[in-house]
Amino acid sequence: MDELEGKYAGTVTVGTKGQIVIPKEAREMFGISPGDTLILLADKERGIAIPPKGTFHKLSEQIFNSGDKNE
């Protein structure tokens, strides 16, 4: 696939222990380093997503800070 700005598509193979390797290009794009913790979201209808770092943090800030407006 020709590289599109900010996009990546590739394939991964699931190993015998259910592990996958995130391709180098994708790790570099999202700044994923050894030892990082990732969030895996799964839905039977929509599939699996591994959102970029900070996504959950931003979402949780929005959730918890939304209550500040009502005080």
GUDREN-753786 format. One record per residue: residue number from 1; x, y, z of N, C-alpha, C in turn. Coordinates in nm, 4 decimals. Layout:
{num: NUM&nxx: X&nyy: Y&nzz: Z&caxx: X&cayy: Y&cazz: Z&cxx: X&cyy: Y&czz: Z} $
...
END
This chain:
{num: 1&nxx: 0.0850&nyy: -0.1182&nzz: 0.0000&caxx: 0.0000&cayy: 0.0000&cazz: 0.0000&cxx: 0.0886&cyy: 0.1232&czz: 0.0000} $
{num: 2&nxx: 0.0594&nyy: 0.2175&nzz: -0.0884&caxx: 0.1306&cayy: 0.3441&cazz: -0.0841&cxx: 0.0967&cyy: 0.4125&czz: 0.0466} $
{num: 3&nxx: 0.1976&nyy: 0.4682&nzz: 0.1110&caxx: 0.1746&cayy: 0.5298&cazz: 0.2409&cxx: 0.0947&cyy: 0.6585&czz: 0.2249} $
{num: 4&nxx: -0.0166&nyy: 0.6661&nzz: 0.2919&caxx: -0.0970&cayy: 0.7868&cazz: 0.2982&cxx: -0.0624&cyy: 0.8579&czz: 0.4270} $
{num: 5&nxx: -0.0616&nyy: 0.9868&nzz: 0.4252&caxx: -0.0276&cayy: 1.0657&cazz: 0.5438&cxx: -0.1146&cyy: 1.0254&czz: 0.6621} $
{num: 6&nxx: -0.0509&nyy: 0.9772&nzz: 0.7688&caxx: -0.1221&cayy: 0.9412&cazz: 0.8902&cxx: -0.2014&cyy: 0.8124&czz: 0.8836} $
{num: 7&nxx: -0.1808&nyy: 0.7317&nzz: 0.7809&caxx: -0.2559&cayy: 0.6069&cazz: 0.7655&cxx: -0.1593&cyy: 0.4898&czz: 0.7552} $
{num: 8&nxx: -0.2047&nyy: 0.3729&nzz: 0.7980&caxx: -0.1249&cayy: 0.2511&cazz: 0.7834&cxx: -0.2198&cyy: 0.1335&czz: 0.7688} $
{num: 9&nxx: -0.1890&nyy: 0.0438&nzz: 0.6793&caxx: -0.2626&cayy: -0.0815&cazz: 0.6663&cxx: -0.1604&cyy: -0.1916&czz: 0.6449} $
{num: 10&nxx: -0.1776&nyy: -0.3009&nzz: 0.7134&caxx: -0.0863&cayy: -0.4131&cazz: 0.6999&cxx: -0.1502&cyy: -0.5362&czz: 0.7597} $
{num: 11&nxx: -0.0748&nyy: -0.6417&nzz: 0.7654&caxx: -0.1274&cayy: -0.7650&cazz: 0.8231&cxx: -0.0406&cyy: -0.8062&czz: 0.9405} $
{num: 12&nxx: -0.0994&nyy: -0.8819&nzz: 1.0308&caxx: -0.0268&cayy: -0.9404&cazz: 1.1432&cxx: -0.0660&cyy: -1.0872&czz: 1.1505} $
{num: 13&nxx: 0.0189&nyy: -1.1665&nzz: 1.2104&caxx: -0.0082&cayy: -1.3088&cazz: 1.2288&cxx: -0.0259&cyy: -1.3357&czz: 1.3774} $
{num: 14&nxx: -0.1276&nyy: -1.4100&nzz: 1.4108&caxx: -0.1518&cayy: -1.4476&cazz: 1.5495&cxx: -0.0679&cyy: -1.5710&czz: 1.5801} $
{num: 15&nxx: 0.0157&nyy: -1.5625&nzz: 1.6847&caxx: 0.0991&cayy: -1.6750&cazz: 1.7244&cxx: 0.0223&cyy: -1.7778&czz: 1.8052} $
{num: 16&nxx: 0.0894&nyy: -1.8847&nzz: 1.8430&caxx: 0.0260&cayy: -1.9941&cazz: 1.9154&cxx: -0.0259&cyy: -1.9518&czz: 2.0523} $
{num: 17&nxx: 0.0301&nyy: -1.8455&nzz: 2.1097&caxx: -0.0159&cayy: -1.7957&cazz: 2.2392&cxx: -0.1172&cyy: -1.6826&czz: 2.2235} $
{num: 18&nxx: -0.1648&nyy: -1.6587&nzz: 2.1013&caxx: -0.2634&cayy: -1.5538&cazz: 2.0778&cxx: -0.2017&cyy: -1.4152&czz: 2.0675} $
{num: 19&nxx: -0.0714&nyy: -1.4064&nzz: 2.0542&caxx: -0.0028&cayy: -1.2777&cazz: 2.0484&cxx: 0.0127&cyy: -1.2303&czz: 1.9047} $
{num: 20&nxx: 0.0125&nyy: -1.0989&nzz: 1.8882&caxx: 0.0413&cayy: -1.0397&cazz: 1.7581&cxx: 0.1577&cyy: -0.9430&czz: 1.7740} $
{num: 21&nxx: 0.2248&nyy: -0.9168&nzz: 1.6644&caxx: 0.3322&cayy: -0.8180&cazz: 1.6630&cxx: 0.2787&cyy: -0.6965&czz: 1.5880} $
{num: 22&nxx: 0.2884&nyy: -0.5807&nzz: 1.6493&caxx: 0.2467&cayy: -0.4576&cazz: 1.5836&cxx: 0.3596&cyy: -0.4162&czz: 1.4900} $
{num: 23&nxx: 0.3303&nyy: -0.3996&nzz: 1.3616&caxx: 0.4353&cayy: -0.3661&cazz: 1.2660&cxx: 0.5110&cyy: -0.2379&czz: 1.3034} $
{num: 24&nxx: 0.6384&nyy: -0.2370&nzz: 1.2692&caxx: 0.7269&cayy: -0.1254&cazz: 1.3025&cxx: 0.6696&cyy: 0.0093&czz: 1.2587} $
{num: 25&nxx: 0.6177&nyy: 0.0139&nzz: 1.1379&caxx: 0.5643&cayy: 0.1405&cazz: 1.0862&cxx: 0.4513&cyy: 0.1929&czz: 1.1745} $
{num: 26&nxx: 0.3643&nyy: 0.1042&nzz: 1.2195&caxx: 0.2531&cayy: 0.1449&cazz: 1.3060&cxx: 0.3041&cyy: 0.1859&czz: 1.4439} $
{num: 27&nxx: 0.4023&nyy: 0.1102&nzz: 1.4972&caxx: 0.4597&cayy: 0.1477&cazz: 1.6284&cxx: 0.5225&cyy: 0.2858&czz: 1.6216} $
{num: 28&nxx: 0.5950&nyy: 0.3126&nzz: 1.5147&caxx: 0.6588&cayy: 0.4438&cazz: 1.4999&cxx: 0.5541&cyy: 0.5538&czz: 1.4850} $
{num: 29&nxx: 0.4500&nyy: 0.5282&nzz: 1.4066&caxx: 0.3453&cayy: 0.6275&cazz: 1.3829&cxx: 0.2783&cyy: 0.6699&czz: 1.5139} $
{num: 30&nxx: 0.2564&nyy: 0.5718&nzz: 1.6034&caxx: 0.1856&cayy: 0.6012&cazz: 1.7278&cxx: 0.2772&cyy: 0.6115&czz: 1.8487} $
{num: 31&nxx: 0.4084&nyy: 0.6041&nzz: 1.8273&caxx: 0.5024&cayy: 0.6193&cazz: 1.9382&cxx: 0.4935&cyy: 0.5062&czz: 2.0396} $
{num: 32&nxx: 0.4682&nyy: 0.3849&nzz: 1.9928&caxx: 0.4575&cayy: 0.2694&cazz: 2.0820&cxx: 0.5963&cyy: 0.2117&czz: 2.1038} $
{num: 33&nxx: 0.6342&nyy: 0.1973&nzz: 2.2302&caxx: 0.7667&cayy: 0.1475&cazz: 2.2668&cxx: 0.7546&cyy: 0.0215&czz: 2.3518} $
{num: 34&nxx: 0.8623&nyy: -0.0588&nzz: 2.3577&caxx: 0.8599&cayy: -0.1768&cazz: 2.4447&cxx: 0.8233&cyy: -0.1373&czz: 2.5875} $
{num: 35&nxx: 0.7363&nyy: -0.2143&nzz: 2.6491&caxx: 0.6928&cayy: -0.1871&cazz: 2.7860&cxx: 0.5680&cyy: -0.1009&czz: 2.7958} $
{num: 36&nxx: 0.5267&nyy: -0.0387&nzz: 2.6849&caxx: 0.4047&cayy: 0.0422&cazz: 2.6869&cxx: 0.2839&cyy: -0.0467&czz: 2.7122} $
{num: 37&nxx: 0.1844&nyy: 0.0078&nzz: 2.7768&caxx: 0.0582&cayy: -0.0615&cazz: 2.7981&cxx: -0.0425&cyy: -0.0055&czz: 2.6987} $
{num: 38&nxx: -0.1106&nyy: -0.0942&nzz: 2.6280&caxx: -0.2107&cayy: -0.0537&cazz: 2.5302&cxx: -0.3479&cyy: -0.0993&czz: 2.5760} $
{num: 39&nxx: -0.4500&nyy: -0.0321&nzz: 2.5276&caxx: -0.5876&cayy: -0.0706&cazz: 2.5560&cxx: -0.6409&cyy: -0.1437&czz: 2.4340} $
{num: 40&nxx: -0.7049&nyy: -0.2559&nzz: 2.4549&caxx: -0.7668&cayy: -0.3296&cazz: 2.3460&cxx: -0.9169&cyy: -0.3249&czz: 2.3672} $
{num: 41&nxx: -0.9881&nyy: -0.2751&nzz: 2.2696&caxx: -1.1339&cayy: -0.2692&cazz: 2.2747&cxx: -1.1874&cyy: -0.3702&czz: 2.1744} $
{num: 42&nxx: -1.2865&nyy: -0.4482&nzz: 2.2132&caxx: -1.3401&cayy: -0.5492&cazz: 2.1239&cxx: -1.4923&cyy: -0.5508&czz: 2.1285} $
{num: 43&nxx: -1.5511&nyy: -0.5699&nzz: 2.0127&caxx: -1.6954&cayy: -0.5771&cazz: 1.9975&cxx: -1.7235&cyy: -0.6833&czz: 1.8912} $
{num: 44&nxx: -1.8088&nyy: -0.7800&nzz: 1.9218&caxx: -1.8365&cayy: -0.8885&cazz: 1.8270&cxx: -1.8843&cyy: -0.8363&czz: 1.6921} $
{num: 45&nxx: -1.9597&nyy: -0.7295&nzz: 1.6922&caxx: -2.0157&cayy: -0.6744&cazz: 1.5682&cxx: -1.9140&cyy: -0.5879&czz: 1.4929} $
{num: 46&nxx: -1.8368&nyy: -0.5087&nzz: 1.5658&caxx: -1.7518&cayy: -0.4074&cazz: 1.5015&cxx: -1.6050&cyy: -0.4455&czz: 1.4924} $
{num: 47&nxx: -1.5602&nyy: -0.5450&nzz: 1.5682&caxx: -1.4215&cayy: -0.5892&cazz: 1.5601&cxx: -1.3366&cyy: -0.5428&czz: 1.6762} $
{num: 48&nxx: -1.2065&nyy: -0.5414&nzz: 1.6534&caxx: -1.1080&cayy: -0.5083&cazz: 1.7564&cxx: -1.0417&cyy: -0.3756&czz: 1.7220} $
{num: 49&nxx: -1.0182&nyy: -0.2934&nzz: 1.8230&caxx: -0.9478&cayy: -0.1665&cazz: 1.8051&cxx: -0.8426&cyy: -0.1526&czz: 1.9134} $
{num: 50&nxx: -0.7299&nyy: -0.0987&nzz: 1.8761&caxx: -0.6248&cayy: -0.0640&cazz: 1.9724&cxx: -0.6008&cyy: 0.0858&czz: 1.9539} $
{num: 51&nxx: -0.6699&nyy: 0.1682&nzz: 2.0306&caxx: -0.6589&cayy: 0.3127&cazz: 2.0106&cxx: -0.5204&cyy: 0.3655&czz: 2.0477} $
{num: 52&nxx: -0.4813&nyy: 0.4791&nzz: 1.9906&caxx: -0.3515&cayy: 0.5365&cazz: 2.0205&cxx: -0.3400&cyy: 0.5787&czz: 2.1666} $
{num: 53&nxx: -0.2140&nyy: 0.5866&nzz: 2.2116&caxx: -0.1893&cayy: 0.6289&cazz: 2.3491&cxx: -0.2578&cyy: 0.7621&czz: 2.3749} $
{num: 54&nxx: -0.3076&nyy: 0.7793&nzz: 2.4928&caxx: -0.3702&cayy: 0.9052&cazz: 2.5312&cxx: -0.5193&cyy: 0.9101&czz: 2.5047} $
{num: 55&nxx: -0.5704&nyy: 0.8230&nzz: 2.4186&caxx: -0.7125&cayy: 0.8263&cazz: 2.3874&cxx: -0.7964&cyy: 0.7998&czz: 2.5113} $
{num: 56&nxx: -0.7630&nyy: 0.6955&nzz: 2.5857&caxx: -0.8399&cayy: 0.6630&cazz: 2.7055&cxx: -0.8245&cyy: 0.7725&czz: 2.8100} $
{num: 57&nxx: -0.7031&nyy: 0.8273&nzz: 2.8210&caxx: -0.6791&cayy: 0.9355&cazz: 2.9178&cxx: -0.7659&cyy: 1.0570&czz: 2.8836} $
{num: 58&nxx: -0.7717&nyy: 1.0939&nzz: 2.7559&caxx: -0.8535&cayy: 1.2076&cazz: 2.7133&cxx: -1.0014&cyy: 1.1805&czz: 2.7411} $
{num: 59&nxx: -1.0451&nyy: 1.0584&nzz: 2.7110&caxx: -1.1841&cayy: 1.0225&cazz: 2.7336&cxx: -1.2185&cyy: 1.0276&czz: 2.8820} $
{num: 60&nxx: -1.1308&nyy: 0.9722&nzz: 2.9663&caxx: -1.1592&cayy: 0.9723&cazz: 3.1098&cxx: -1.1592&cyy: 1.1152&czz: 3.1655} $
{num: 61&nxx: -1.0736&nyy: 1.2017&nzz: 3.1138&caxx: -1.0760&cayy: 1.3419&cazz: 3.1574&cxx: -1.2094&cyy: 1.4065&czz: 3.1227} $
{num: 62&nxx: -1.2584&nyy: 1.3803&nzz: 3.0018&caxx: -1.3872&cayy: 1.4360&cazz: 2.9613&cxx: -1.4991&cyy: 1.3860&czz: 3.0517} $
{num: 63&nxx: -1.4973&nyy: 1.2579&nzz: 3.0835&caxx: -1.6016&cayy: 1.2006&cazz: 3.1686&cxx: -1.5966&cyy: 1.2613&czz: 3.3082} $
{num: 64&nxx: -1.4777&nyy: 1.2613&nzz: 3.3677&caxx: -1.4668&cayy: 1.3077&cazz: 3.5054&cxx: -1.4779&cyy: 1.4590&czz: 3.5188} $
{num: 65&nxx: -1.4354&nyy: 1.5333&nzz: 3.4184&caxx: -1.4445&cayy: 1.6785&cazz: 3.4249&cxx: -1.5834&cyy: 1.7290&czz: 3.3900} $
{num: 66&nxx: -1.6653&nyy: 1.6460&nzz: 3.3275&caxx: -1.8006&cayy: 1.6896&cazz: 3.2935&cxx: -1.8835&cyy: 1.7146&czz: 3.4197} $
{num: 67&nxx: -1.8514&nyy: 1.6469&nzz: 3.5285&caxx: -1.9228&cayy: 1.6671&cazz: 3.6536&cxx: -1.8892&cyy: 1.7992&czz: 3.7203} $
{num: 68&nxx: -1.7737&nyy: 1.8578&nzz: 3.6872&caxx: -1.7331&cayy: 1.9853&cazz: 3.7472&cxx: -1.8278&cyy: 2.0989&czz: 3.7093} $
{num: 69&nxx: -1.8898&nyy: 2.0909&nzz: 3.5928&caxx: -1.9793&cayy: 2.1969&cazz: 3.5441&cxx: -2.1073&cyy: 2.2049&czz: 3.6264} $
{num: 70&nxx: -2.1454&nyy: 2.0960&nzz: 3.6917&caxx: -2.2704&cayy: 2.0910&cazz: 3.7654&cxx: -2.2559&cyy: 2.1322&czz: 3.9095} $
{num: 71&nxx: -2.1348&nyy: 2.1615&nzz: 3.9513&caxx: -2.1152&cayy: 2.1963&cazz: 4.0939&cxx: -2.1423&cyy: 2.3413&czz: 4.1201} $
END
